[in-house]
Amino acid sequence: MGRKLAYTLNCREAKNSTPDERGDVMRSKTRFMLAILWVIFASASALAQVERAAARANRPL
């Protein structure tokens, strides 16, 4: 329900804004999503390194 409300508010803001402002909103959302993806991939990479190190030391996690 909260997501739908946020979407409705974003749509209203987009209708009342200029095209440039709309582009800025999309750019900031895209940047935010890319940052989240980067954190996920970085943590997965770090976990893989730990698993490799544990395998090299012959110690299961």
Secondary structure, 3 states (H helix, E strand, C coil): CHHHHHHHHHHHHHHHCCHHHHHHHHHHHHHHHHHHHHHHHHHHHHHHHHHHHHHHCCCCC
